Amino acid sequence: MNDTTPAFDRHMLEALVCPVTQTVLEYDAEAQELISRPANLAFPIRNGIPVMLTDEARPLE
């Protein structure tokens, strides 16, 4: 992460759940993603804002 990229507020994670399964998300700081293991999806964080759209999520391998 560079100096121009806003940081993700980890306190926000407590309020967010997976839009597919309604389960808790894991924060991957290195990849800047929120991970839903039950849904097998990774939701991107762009400019410090989580993008919780299934169309934007990356399938986990």
C-alpha positions in Angstrom: 0.0 0.0 0.0 1.4 3.4 -0.9 1.0 6.8 0.8 -1.9 7.8 -1.5 -4.0 4.7 -0.9 -6.4 5.3 2.0 -6.2 2.7 4.8 -9.1 0.3 5.4 -10.7 0.9 8.8 -10.6 -2.5 10.5 -13.4 -1.4 12.9 -15.7 -1.4 9.8 -15.0 -5.2 9.5 -17.1 -5.7 12.7 -20.2 -4.3 10.9 -19.7 -6.1 7.5 -20.8 -9.6 6.7 -20.7 -11.6 3.5 -23.6 -10.5 1.2 -24.0 -14.2 0.1 -23.8 -16.1 3.4 -24.3 -13.4 6.0 -21.1 -14.7 7.7 -18.1 -13.0 9.2 -15.4 -11.8 6.8 -11.6 -12.1 7.2 -9.4 -9.1 6.3 -6.4 -9.8 4.1 -4.3 -6.7 4.4 -1.7 -7.7 1.8 -4.2 -8.4 -0.9 -6.6 -5.6 0.2 -9.5 -8.0 0.2 -12.3 -9.2 2.5 -12.5 -13.0 2.5 -15.7 -15.1 2.8 -14.6 -18.7 3.2 -18.1 -20.1 3.3 -19.0 -18.3 0.0 -15.4 -19.0 -1.4 -15.2 -15.4 -2.5 -12.8 -12.4 -1.9 -14.3 -9.0 -2.0 -11.9 -6.2 -3.1 -11.1 -3.1 -1.0 -10.6 -0.1 -3.3 -9.4 3.3 -2.0 -10.2 2.1 1.5 -13.8 1.1 0.6 -14.9 -2.5 0.6 -16.7 -3.4 -2.7 -19.3 -5.9 -1.4 -20.8 -6.8 -4.8 -20.7 -10.4 -5.9 -20.0 -9.4 -9.5 -16.8 -7.7 -8.3 -15.7 -10.6 -6.0 -12.9 -12.9 -6.9 -13.5 -16.7 -6.5 -11.1 -18.3 -4.1 -9.0 -21.2 -5.4 
